[in-house]
């Protein structure tokens, strides 16, 4: 029996017996999913979950053909935040110790999963962000200049209001220890794009440390993008979240966003 246990652990992809699950919140990712999936380092990743938010293309079918065991398809388009909630619920139900959220649009390279996972597994940081802004990855990778300026402006305002020093709050590449999900009220966040920023605000409110690593980025026709109107709505939501944080933490004006 001891031999069998040693054999099982020696052949497990786990880092220090941490179960690592990559979650892919997908919508019309049929043209980029395969490239993303093939770069996932399965020498350390134990499972992959793809949640299809009612795509109009072959995302779910392709995911199954690629061998992704856990494919969930929403019965309607519920939104980006709702997609992530489904991702995290499933990952936690499977016993994940480390959850890495990666957009399957191939803008971010999965080759950084090693670095992000090891920082968490070795108890260096509980949250790691893949930042497009650190270094020159964003503009070099083709990020439209107006998006770069908007990103920098929003991040500056957020850092001032939230007393942080992050390079960006808007990346689609994030890694979390399971304990993070136990300390914040992520289930009550928006079902829309602002979910990401609400979650980071909650993490900062809980005084959970965040690390960032430089992430090269690729912008191309097939990569996902939201239109100007949705971008504006997102930007306003980001500012609202940061103001709520400031009022809650500095002035004692309580917000349900930070209710634990």
KAQUIJO-V715548 format. One record per helix or strand of 2 or more residues. SS is the DSSP state (A for helix, B for strand). FROM is the first residue (numbers start at 1). LEN is the number of residues. If there is no record, write none. Layout:
ss=SS from=FROM len=LEN
ss=SS from=FROM len=LEN
//
This chain:
ss=A from=2 len=9
ss=B from=20 len=7
ss=A from=33 len=6
ss=B from=47 len=6
ss=A from=59 len=8
ss=B from=70 len=4
ss=A from=80 len=14
ss=B from=98 len=5
ss=A from=110 len=12
ss=B from=127 len=5
ss=A from=137 len=4
ss=A from=145 len=18
ss=B from=173 len=5
ss=A from=178 len=6
ss=A from=186 len=3
ss=A from=195 len=11
ss=B from=210 len=5
ss=A from=228 len=23
ss=A from=256 len=3
//
